[in-house]
């Protein structure tokens, strides 16, 4: 309990310091918003995006609007974040749609490998088609939509070059669609949050993970994983949402600050961090001689494309009650 409390205090110190520096005096109009995340306080997006944003909000409001970040699942585990925000346990929250795939049938069409090959492109596409996917977010205010990835196969002992290589392997997956892709070619997908992967690989519960290489440093994957695949299984969308009632009761001035500091540009900050870290962290592992890139030839890439196609077609067909084909087509065409 004491350790968790220290994490919360550390995570909110940037916003608090900004408020104090401006000489803000607590008063009846001061508002503190609780921001929930299931990821640790050293996570790259918290350090490079959320903490600077909290400081900016505090500065713009002269300390009357602050955001306190509760990392490490202090307000609930990552898969529960969306519901914690929607029900008011937290005012704001950050997580992945893939943790609760059934709640986001429209948004998660962006996981299709041919929609986007990097996070900046995926982010622009998500916002471009927002009117087609907004029904996934009823009851909350969307502050950011971006992605992490692209997802590649990272393994401990076995190099995976072609679909046959993965048969029978236990692989952690970030969402239902990625799990369906791997299951269709003979792997055994295991769903777990990224924070559980290190121990699961170390103890042999799983043999690898499908995720972006931006996770290598923050989750110490370099200590337990050796081979990093080149074939990409699409990106993983992420969200920052706000409880609608929490937003509605803000003053006009505070609403303006939230509106001006969120949206596409805010989302692109997260996407940029992920794209940069994915390259930098993999390069670092390779240079250290601890990680190895498993390249695939054009012919091998065609084998993967053909192997996962049935799972992708099924994912579109099983989305009942929405025009999945139309949404997917719009995503593919969006810039």
Residue pairs with C-beta under 8 A, 6 or more apart in sequence:
4 72
4 74
7 41
7 71
7 72
7 74
8 68
8 69
8 70
8 71
8 74
10 41
11 41
11 46
11 51
11 68
11 69
11 70
11 71
12 54
12 66
12 67
12 68
12 69
14 51
14 52
14 54
14 55
15 51
15 54
15 55
15 57
15 58
15 66
15 67
15 68
16 58
16 66
17 55
18 54
18 55
18 56
18 58
18 59
18 63
19 58
19 62
19 63
19 66
20 63
22 58
22 59
22 62
22 63
23 63
24 30
24 58
24 62
24 63
24 64
25 63
27 64
29 64
29 251
30 63
30 64
30 65
30 66
31 64
31 65
31 66
31 250
31 254
32 66
32 67
32 68
33 65
33 66
33 67
33 68
33 91
33 92
33 242
33 246
34 68
34 70
34 75
34 90
34 91
34 92
35 50
35 54
35 67
35 68
35 69
35 70
35 90
35 91
35 92
35 93
35 94
36 70
36 74
36 75
36 76
36 81
36 84
36 85
36 89
36 90
36 92
36 93
36 94
37 43
37 46
37 50
37 69
37 70
37 71
37 72
37 73
37 78
37 81
37 93
37 94
37 95
38 72
38 73
38 76
38 77
38 78
38 79
38 80
38 81
38 95
38 193
38 195
39 45
39 46
39 71
39 72
39 78
39 94
39 194
39 195
40 71
40 72
40 195
40 218
41 69
41 71
41 72
42 218
43 71
43 218
44 214
44 217
44 218
44 273
44 274
44 277
45 94
45 270
45 273
45 274
46 69
46 71
48 269
48 273
49 266
49 269
49 270
49 273
50 67
50 69
50 94
51 69
53 67
53 261
53 266
53 269
54 66
54 67
54 68
54 69
56 261
57 65
57 66
57 67
57 257
57 258
57 261
58 65
58 66
58 67
60 257
60 260
60 261
61 253
61 254
61 257
64 254
65 250
65 254
65 257
65 258
67 92
70 90
75 81
75 84
75 89
75 90
75 93
76 84
76 89
76 90
77 193
78 95
78 96
78 99
78 193
78 195
79 95
79 99
79 100
79 193
81 90
81 93
81 94
81 95
81 99
82 93
82 95
82 97
82 100
82 103
82 140
82 239
82 241
83 100
84 90
84 93
85 91
85 92
85 93
85 140
85 241
85 242
85 243
86 139
86 140
86 241
86 243
87 243
88 243
88 245
88 246
90 243
91 242
91 243
91 246
92 143
92 240
92 241
92 242
92 243
92 246
93 240
93 241
94 144
94 238
94 239
94 240
95 238
95 239
96 148
96 174
96 175
96 236
96 237
96 238
96 239
97 103
97 104
97 107
97 108
97 136
97 175
97 237
97 238
97 239
98 104
98 108
98 111
98 174
98 175
98 176
98 177
98 178
98 236
98 237
99 174
99 175
99 193
101 108
101 175
101 176
101 177
102 176
103 136
104 136
104 237
105 136
105 319
105 322
105 324
106 132
106 133
106 135
106 136
106 322
106 324
106 327
107 126
107 133
107 136
107 145
107 237
108 175
108 176
108 177
108 237
109 115
109 315
109 316
109 319
109 324
109 327
109 328
109 331
110 116
110 122
110 125
110 126
110 147
110 234
110 235
110 237
110 331
111 175
111 177
111 178
111 234
111 235
111 236
111 237
112 177
112 234
112 312
112 315
112 328
112 331
113 150
113 232
113 233
113 234
113 308
113 312
114 332
115 122
115 125
115 234
115 235
115 328
115 331
115 332
116 122
116 125
116 147
116 234
116 235
117 150
117 232
118 150
118 235
118 275
119 146
119 147
119 148
119 149
119 235
119 270
119 271
119 272
119 274
119 275
119 278
120 268
120 271
120 272
120 275
122 146
122 147
122 149
122 235
122 237
122 271
123 145
123 146
123 147
123 264
123 267
123 268
123 270
123 271
124 264
124 268
124 334
124 335
125 331
125 334
125 335
126 133
126 145
126 146
126 147
126 237
126 267
127 145
127 263
127 264
127 267
128 330
128 334
128 335
129 327
129 330
129 331
129 334
130 142
130 145
132 326
132 327
132 330
133 327
134 142
135 322
137 239
137 241
139 244
140 241
140 242
140 243
140 244
141 241
141 242
141 243
141 244
141 247
142 239
142 240
142 241
142 242
143 240
143 241
143 242
143 258
143 262
143 263
143 266
144 238
144 239
144 240
144 262
144 263
144 266
144 267
144 270
145 237
145 238
145 239
145 267
146 237
146 238
146 267
146 268
146 270
146 271
146 274
147 235
147 236
147 237
147 238
147 271
147 274
148 211
148 212
148 214
148 215
148 235
148 236
148 238
148 274
149 211
149 212
149 232
149 234
149 235
149 236
149 274
149 278
150 212
150 232
150 233
150 234
150 235
150 278
151 174
151 178
151 210
151 211
151 212
151 232
151 233
151 234
151 235
151 236
152 210
152 211
152 212
152 213
152 228
152 229
152 230
152 231
152 232
152 233
153 160
153 166
153 171
153 208
153 209
153 210
153 228
153 229
153 231
153 233
153 294
154 208
154 209
154 210
154 211
154 213
154 221
154 225
154 227
154 228
154 229
155 169
155 207
155 208
155 225
155 226
155 227
155 229
156 201
156 207
156 208
156 224
156 225
156 226
156 227
157 207
157 226
158 165
158 169
158 207
158 208
158 227
159 165
159 227
159 292
159 294
160 166
160 169
160 208
160 227
160 229
160 294
161 229
161 294
161 296
161 300
162 296
162 300
162 303
162 304
163 185
163 186
163 303
163 304
163 307
164 186
166 182
166 185
166 186
166 187
167 185
167 186
167 187
168 186
168 187
168 188
169 187
169 188
169 207
169 208
170 187
170 188
170 190
170 205
170 206
170 207
170 208
171 182
171 187
171 188
171 189
171 190
171 206
171 207
171 208
171 209
171 210
172 189
172 190
172 191
172 192
172 197
172 200
172 206
172 208
172 209
172 210
172 211
173 179
173 182
173 189
173 190
173 191
173 210
174 191
174 194
174 210
174 211
174 236
175 236
177 234
177 311
177 312
177 315
178 189
178 210
178 233
178 234
178 236
179 189
179 191
180 189
180 311
180 314
180 315
181 233
181 308
181 311
181 312
182 189
182 210
182 233
183 189
183 311
184 307
184 308
184 310
184 311
185 307
185 308
190 200
190 205
190 206
192 200
192 206
194 211
194 215
194 219
195 219
197 206
197 209
197 211
197 219
197 221
198 219
198 220
198 221
198 223
198 224
199 205
200 206
201 207
201 208
201 209
201 221
201 224
201 225
202 224
208 225
209 221
209 225
210 233
211 236
212 235
212 236
212 274
212 278
213 228
213 277
213 278
213 279
213 281
213 282
214 273
214 274
214 277
214 278
214 281
215 221
215 281
216 222
216 225
216 281
216 282
216 284
216 285
216 291
217 277
217 281
217 284
222 285
222 288
222 290
222 291
225 291
226 290
226 291
226 292
227 291
227 292
227 294
228 282
228 285
228 291
228 292
228 293
228 294
229 294
229 296
230 293
230 294
230 295
230 296
231 296
231 300
231 301
231 304
233 308
238 270
240 262
240 266
242 258
247 255
247 258
250 258
282 291
282 293
285 291
286 292
286 293
296 304
316 324
316 325
316 328
317 324
